[in-house]
């Protein structure tokens, strides 16, 4: 990520120098915006929300200027995308109130761009912004507003997913279903959430038939964990444990790459669920101890606060 940022920084500087020298062609300004967008994404990936926001705002100023030409569809699309990035950065920084206006403006542009229902890209862009709006509203406690946004997004993704060969559309549909399931779960409708989650799981299972696709495998395992959590809350311990154990088998396979800290943590968290259930049933077969071993290894990274918290929690659970 740092290498990508360095290259993009150099590109922005070169373009700034050309602009200062009087070169202000739309092509150059578009290149500036694209480089700044890349820097925004790179900085957000490493958690530098302040730097990401600064880059995104520079990009927004250029994109707004280019989008004054209302006949330029590409410029309108770019403006909507940059606004969405600003919403993403603010949401990551915990500023949901600040993210909402950016998403709303992006949504207005996306709605205007959906003139042709056969334009799959425009439809997908609209659905993605609606989904982000739903995320903000859900965080703000507006369950009804979140559900309305998610359901509109879901309707679009259902239409796009009619093309069974489009794996991206299938995945987007499954994720959209999960968001609606989360709303139902937060509202206390466990049965309703479970039905929705099972629909999402069916899609993830189909996508995970491609064993070479690590992302599809992880999505399947995460979906199984989500369903297991709901079943555990509903009192179906056997069903929950079956889901967790199937998920663990997938996570273990992904975690064969010992350098993949994220995969190791997935195994650890799944072991925590299994160990907790077995411990409550009087089975001390060692899942929590294995989780502690993984947590200790991950916690060697002293700069990562999350894994330090995981280790502390794991020690606490063993103490219980």
Secondary structure, DSSP 8 states (H G I E B T S, - for coil): -HHHHHHHHHHHHHHHHHHHTT---HHHHHHHHHHHHHHHHHHHHTT-HHHHHHHHHHHHHHHHHHTTSTT-HHHHHHHHHHHHHHHHHHHHTT-HHHHHHHHHHHHHHHHHHTT-TT-HHHHHHHHHHHHHHHHHHHHTT-HHHHHHHHHHHHHHHHHHTTSTT-HHHHHHHHHHHHHHHHHHHHTT-HHHHHHHHHHHHHHHHHHTT-TT-HHHHHHHHHHHHHHHHHHHHTT-HHHHHHHHHHHHHHHHHHTTSTT-HHHHHHHHHHHHHHHHHHHHTT--SSHHHHHHHHHHHHTT-TT-HHHHHHHHHHHHHHH-
